[in-house]
Amino acid sequence: MTACGPDGNSAATGGGSASGNQKAGGPHLPDDAPTSIDDLKKWKDGGWKDWGKWAHEARDFANPIIKDHWKADRMAQAQAAPDVGVEAGAAVGGSEATDPEPRPVTAQEVGRPYHRNMAPVGKIFFDSPKGPMVCSGTIVEDPAHPGKSNLVWTAGHCVHSGRQGGWMRNIVFVPSYNDTGVPMSQVGTTPTPEVTPYGRFWADWISTSGEWIDMGSTESGNAGSAYDFAVLHVRPENGGGKSLQETVGAAAQVWFNAPHADRISSIKAFGYPAAPPYDGARMMSCYDRPGRLTMQQGTPAMDRIGCTMTGGTSGGGWFVGRNGKLTLISNTSISSNAHTWLAGPYLGPEAQRVFDSVTRKFAGQ
């Protein structure tokens, strides 16, 4: 499962420009973006309907809020994000940075209600050329706004399709989705406060890696998978003065340049698997000792754990305990075709540049 602009040498700035090895989406609207109520109606179900004009560059990112676009019944219809699998044994031949495939670890249900057990984790919904889809994401701390973060960590392929595509549309984050874990068949008729306990938050800025944009593929894991991460800056659909972190009351730290997988005793991965045998209704987790997986010589070794979670888990956070705080060190990017393991990118200098570009942009706001 796999779970934006010109290159340069410095951090991303406003206006949709991007530089360094990260690419960011800004407030510039493409020529055919909505400028009237009629345009918004055309946009509402994923349009621009002509996905042949898919916005690829950083400056073409646009994500206007469309109230009530993501009602409970439409969210329930969203399918798992592109299921980018990897053949058994796929890795760089003879690589010293690839460990033996882990044994499958059966995913376990997270305790409910979710807001009391894993509040920072939620679902990311978006429109794609194939219709409404879903990934997972995590609220993360923002050093520029202590205790008041509006940042969400996810996979790059959950917001941008990579080298052969462009920006997804109508991207929203729903923390503690389906808080009481009712079956998906009942989600459409469940009271809104139980499905979206904290509301819906729309991305108004997104940054992902230049490597993902240039090399990433939603067809199969490849070198781009090692850089498959993204950071969203969000705002509430219905407005209000509170930040996402204040609203939810929780956020995870991000640990950049952490010890590599072979020096970490255990990782716990979270997400909302939506491809069979799961239906996306419930938050699940896997706990395992990580190993390493190198997809291409010269790219950072990814972390890998045994896990049976499927599509929809993409973007979900991988956590370790550090100084008594919930700490994110990776996110789900790819899986084996048999869904026996998951792999996530190592969050090194490239990931830190992506993150820093967003925190700097909103530091004074």
C-alpha positions in Angstrom: 0.0 0.0 0.0 1.3 3.3 -0.6 -0.4 3.7 2.1 5.1 19.8 -5.7 7.1 22.4 -7.6 10.6 23.5 -8.5 13.7 22.4 -6.6 16.3 24.7 -5.1 18.4 25.0 -2.0 16.3 26.8 0.7 13.1 26.4 2.6 9.7 26.9 1.2 8.1 30.3 1.4 4.6 31.6 1.0 2.7 32.2 -2.3 3.1 28.6 -3.3 6.8 28.7 -4.0 8.9 25.8 -3.0 12.6 25.1 -2.8 15.0 22.8 -1.1 14.2 19.1 -1.3 10.6 19.7 -0.2 7.7 21.1 -2.2 4.8 22.9 -0.7 1.3 23.9 -1.7 0.2 27.5 -1.3 -2.7 29.9 -1.7 -2.3 30.5 -5.4 -5.3 29.1 -7.3 -5.0 27.4 -10.7 -6.7 29.0 -13.7 -9.7 26.7 -13.5 -10.1 26.9 -9.7 -13.5 27.9 -8.3 -14.2 31.7 -8.2 -18.0 31.6 -7.9 -20.8 29.5 -6.3 -21.4 27.8 -9.6 -17.7 26.9 -9.8 -17.8 25.5 -6.2 -20.7 23.2 -7.2 -18.6 21.8 -10.1 -15.6 21.4 -7.7 -17.7 19.7 -5.0 -17.5 16.1 -6.1 -13.8 16.2 -6.9 -13.9 18.5 -9.9 -12.2 20.1 -11.7 -13.9 17.1 -13.4 -11.1 17.1 -16.0 -8.5 15.2 -14.1 -6.4 15.3 -17.2 -5.5 18.8 -16.0 -4.4 17.4 -12.7 -2.6 20.2 -10.7 0.9 18.9 -10.2 3.0 21.9 -9.3 3.3 23.5 -5.8 1.7 26.7 -7.0 -1.4 24.8 -8.2 -2.5 23.5 -4.8 -5.9 24.7 -3.8 -8.3 23.3 -1.2 -11.3 25.7 -0.6 -13.6 24.7 2.2 -16.9 23.3 1.0 -19.1 23.0 4.1 -20.9 19.7 4.5 -19.1 18.1 1.6 -17.9 15.4 3.9 -21.0 14.3 5.6 -21.0 11.0 7.5 -22.6 9.0 4.7 -20.0 10.3 2.1 -17.2 9.6 4.5 -18.5 6.1 4.9 -18.3 5.6 1.1 -14.6 6.6 0.9 -12.4 3.8 -0.3 -8.9 2.9 0.9 -6.1 5.0 -0.7 -4.2 3.3 -3.6 -3.0 -0.1 -2.3 0.7 0.0 -3.3 2.1 -3.3 -2.5 5.5 -4.8 -2.8 6.4 -8.3 -3.9 7.8 -10.7 -1.3 11.5 -10.3 -1.0 11.5 -6.9 -2.7 14.6 -4.9 -1.6 18.0 -4.0 -2.9 19.8 -7.3 -3.5 22.6 -7.9 -1.0 21.9 -4.7 0.8 23.3 -4.5 4.3 20.5 -2.2 5.2 17.7 -4.7 4.6 16.7 -7.2 7.3 14.8 -10.4 6.9 11.0 -10.0 6.4 9.2 -9.9 9.7 6.6 -12.4 10.7 3.0 -11.1 10.4 1.6 -9.4 13.4 -2.2 -9.5 13.7 -3.6 -6.0 14.1 -5.5 -5.2 17.3 -8.5 -2.9 17.9 -7.7 0.3 19.8 -9.7 0.9 22.9 -12.9 3.0 22.5 -13.8 5.8 22.7 -10.8 6.8 20.6 -10.6 10.3 22.0 -9.7 8.8 25.4 -7.1 6.3 24.0 -5.5 7.7 20.9 -7.0 11.2 20.4 -4.3 12.5 17.9 -5.0 9.8 15.4 -7.7 10.3 12.8 -8.7 9.9 9.1 -7.8 11.9 6.1 -10.5 12.1 3.4 -9.8 13.3 -0.1 -11.2 13.2 -3.6 -9.2 11.4 -6.3 -9.8 10.6 -10.0 -11.2 7.3 -8.7 -13.6 8.9 -6.2 -13.6 9.6 -2.5 -10.7 8.0 -0.7 -9.3 7.7 2.8 -5.9 7.6 4.6 -4.8 8.0 8.2 -3.0 10.9 9.9 -1.8 12.2 13.3 -1.8 15.6 15.0 1.7 16.6 15.7 3.2 19.4 17.9 4.3 22.7 16.3 7.3 24.3 17.9 6.2 27.7 16.6 2.9 27.3 18.4 3.4 25.3 21.6 0.1 23.7 22.7 -1.7 25.3 19.8 -0.7 23.2 16.8 -2.7 23.0 13.5 -0.4 20.4 12.0 -1.2 16.9 10.8 1.4 14.3 9.7 0.6 11.8 7.0 2.0 10.1 3.8 2.8 12.1 0.7 0.7 9.8 -1.4 -2.4 10.7 0.6 -2.2 14.3 -0.7 -0.2 14.1 -4.0 -0.1 11.2 -6.5 3.6 11.6 -7.3 5.4 11.7 -10.6 2.4 10.8 -12.8 -0.3 12.7 -10.9 -0.9 15.8 -8.8 -2.7 17.2 -5.8 -5.7 15.4 -4.4 -8.8 17.6 -3.7 -11.1 18.4 -0.9 -8.6 17.2 1.7 -9.8 17.1 5.3 -8.7 15.6 8.6 -11.1 14.1 11.1 -9.5 13.3 14.5 -10.9 10.3 16.5 -13.1 9.4 13.5 -16.1 7.1 14.5 -15.2 7.6 18.1 -17.2 4.7 19.4 -16.3 2.3 16.6 -19.7 1.4 15.3 -19.8 -0.8 12.2 -19.3 1.0 8.9 -22.8 0.0 7.9 -24.1 2.2 10.8 -21.8 5.1 10.4 -24.0 6.9 7.9 -26.9 7.0 10.5 -24.8 7.6 13.6 -25.1 11.0 15.3 -22.5 13.4 14.0 -20.8 14.0 17.4 -19.9 10.3 17.5 -18.6 10.2 13.9 -16.7 13.5 14.0 -16.3 14.3 17.7 -14.0 17.3 17.1 -15.3 18.3 13.7 -13.6 18.4 10.3 -10.4 20.3 9.5 -9.5 21.4 6.0 -5.9 21.6 4.7 -5.0 25.2 3.7 -1.4 24.4 3.1 0.5 21.2 2.5 4.2 20.3 2.1 5.6 17.0 0.9 9.0 16.0 -0.3 10.4 16.8 -3.7 11.7 13.2 -3.9 8.1 11.9 -3.5 6.8 14.3 -6.3 9.7 13.4 -8.6 9.9 9.7 -8.0 6.8 8.5 -6.1 4.4 6.0 -7.5 1.0 4.8 -6.3 1.3 1.7 -8.4 4.1 0.0 -6.5 6.8 0.8 -3.9 10.0 2.3 -5.3 12.7 4.7 -4.4 10.2 7.5 -3.7 8.6 5.5 -0.9 11.6 6.4 1.3 10.4 10.0 1.1 6.6 9.4 1.4 5.6 11.9 4.1 3.7 15.1 4.2 2.6 17.8 6.7 -0.8 19.5 6.5 -1.7 22.8 8.1 -5.4 22.8 8.8 -8.3 25.0 9.9 -11.7 24.0 11.2 -14.6 23.8 8.7 -16.9 25.9 10.9 -14.3 28.4 12.0 -13.5 29.3 15.6 -10.5 30.5 17.5 -9.2 27.3 18.9 -6.4 25.4 17.3 -6.6 21.7 16.3 -4.4 20.7 19.3 -6.5 22.8 21.7 -9.7 21.3 20.3 -8.5 17.7 20.7 -6.3 18.2 23.7 -3.4 16.1 22.4 -0.6 16.0 19.8 2.5 13.8 19.3 6.1 14.9 19.1 8.0 14.3 15.9 11.4 12.7 16.4 13.7 13.5 13.5 17.0 11.7 12.9 16.0 9.1 15.5 18.0 5.9 16.0 17.6 3.6 13.0 15.3 0.6 13.1 17.9 -1.9 14.1 18.5 0.1 17.3 14.8 0.5 18.4 13.2 -2.2 20.5 9.6 -1.7 19.5 7.2 0.5 17.4 3.5 0.7 17.5 1.7 1.7 14.3 -1.8 3.1 14.2 -4.4 3.6 11.4 -7.8 2.9 10.0 -7.4 0.0 7.6 -10.2 0.1 5.1 -9.4 -2.6 2.5 -10.7 -6.2 3.2 -10.9 -7.8 5.6 -11.3 -4.4 7.3 -13.9 -1.7 6.4 -12.4 1.5 7.8 -14.7 1.8 10.7 -12.2 1.1 13.4 -8.8 2.3 14.5 -6.3 -0.6 14.7 -2.7 -1.0 15.8 0.3 -3.3 15.4 3.2 -3.7 17.8 6.5 -5.1 16.7 10.3 -4.8 16.8 11.2 -2.9 13.6 13.7 -4.0 10.9 15.1 -2.2 7.9 14.0 -2.2 4.2 16.0 -0.5 1.5 14.1 0.0 -1.8 16.9 1.4 -3.9 20.6 1.9 -3.4 21.4 5.4 -2.2 18.0 6.0 -0.5 17.5 5.8 3.3 16.5 2.5 4.7 12.8 2.4 5.7 11.5 1.0 8.9 9.5 -2.2 8.6 7.3 -4.1 11.0 5.1 -7.2 10.8 1.4 -6.1 10.5 -1.8 -7.2 8.8 -3.3 -3.8 8.4 -4.4 -2.9 4.8 -5.1 0.1 2.6 -6.5 3.1 4.5 -3.7 2.7 7.0 -1.4 4.8 4.8 -0.2 7.9 6.6 -0.9 6.5 10.0 1.7 7.3 12.6 4.4 5.0 14.0 5.2 5.7 17.7 7.7 5.1 20.4 7.8 6.2 23.9 10.4 9.0 24.6 10.7 11.0 27.8 7.2 10.0 28.7 5.6 11.5 25.6 3.9 10.0 22.6 6.6 10.4 19.8 6.1 9.9 16.1 9.1 8.5 14.2 7.5 7.3 10.9 4.2 6.8 9.0 2.8 3.9 7.0 3.9 4.1 3.3 3.9 0.6 1.7 3.0 -3.0 2.5 3.7 -6.4 1.2 1.1 -7.6 -1.4 0.0 -10.2 1.1 -0.4 -7.6 3.8 2.0 -9.3 6.2 4.2 -6.2 6.9 4.2 -2.4 6.7 7.1 -0.1 5.9 7.5 3.6 6.6 10.1 6.3 5.8 12.9 7.2 8.1 12.4 10.8 9.2 15.8 12.3 8.5 16.9 15.7 7.1 14.5 15.6 4.2 11.5 15.1 6.5 12.7 17.8 8.8 13.0 20.3 5.9 9.4 19.6 4.9 8.2 20.0 8.5 10.2 23.2 9.1 8.9 24.8 5.9 5.4 24.6 7.3 6.2 25.8 10.9 8.1 28.8 9.5 5.3 29.8 7.2 2.8 30.0 10.0 5.1 31.0 12.8 3.9 34.6 12.9 0.2 33.8 12.7 
